[in-house]
């Protein structure tokens, strides 16, 4: 059979909109802890900049500050 043409038909597919997912209360608590930790990092970072620290000395300072060792 020479010159046989084949065709393929695809059925249209309807995409469902993604539903907004509500976060369970159990997941909300760690995010609040993360916000508190982020605020502490920003505070320590500002303190490091005020002391004129940059690079590795700044990183070490911020890590110690986060742990409350400063």
C-alpha positions in Angstrom: 0.0 0.0 0.0 1.7 3.1 -1.2 0.6 6.5 -0.2 -1.6 5.6 2.7 -2.4 8.7 4.8 -3.3 8.4 8.4 -5.0 11.0 10.5 -5.2 11.3 14.3 -8.0 13.2 15.9 -7.6 14.5 19.4 -10.7 15.2 21.6 -10.8 18.6 23.2 -9.9 18.5 26.9 -11.4 21.0 29.3 -9.0 22.2 32.0 -10.5 22.6 35.4 -9.5 25.8 37.2 -7.2 25.2 40.1 -9.1 25.4 43.4 -7.7 27.7 46.1 -6.5 25.6 48.9 -7.0 26.7 52.5 -4.1 26.0 54.8 -4.9 23.8 57.8 -4.3 25.4 61.2 -1.5 22.9 61.8 0.5 24.5 59.0 -0.2 28.1 60.1 1.8 27.7 63.4 5.2 26.9 61.8 4.8 29.9 59.4 4.3 32.2 62.4 7.5 30.7 63.9 9.3 31.3 60.6 8.1 35.0 60.6 9.5 35.4 64.1 12.8 33.8 63.0 13.0 36.0 59.9 12.4 39.1 62.1 15.2 38.0 64.3 17.6 37.5 61.4 16.7 41.0 60.0 17.3 42.5 63.4 20.7 40.8 63.8 21.6 41.7 60.2 20.9 45.4 60.9 23.1 45.2 64.0 25.9 43.6 62.0 25.7 46.4 59.4 25.7 49.0 62.1 28.9 47.5 63.4 30.4 47.6 59.9 30.7 43.9 59.5 30.6 42.4 56.0 31.1 38.9 54.5 32.1 36.0 56.7 32.4 38.1 59.9 28.9 39.4 59.4 27.5 35.9 58.8 29.2 34.6 61.9 27.8 37.5 63.9 24.3 37.0 62.6 24.4 33.2 63.4 25.5 33.9 67.0 23.0 36.6 67.3 20.2 34.4 66.2 21.1 31.8 68.8 21.2 34.5 71.5 24.9 34.3 72.0 25.5 38.0 71.5 
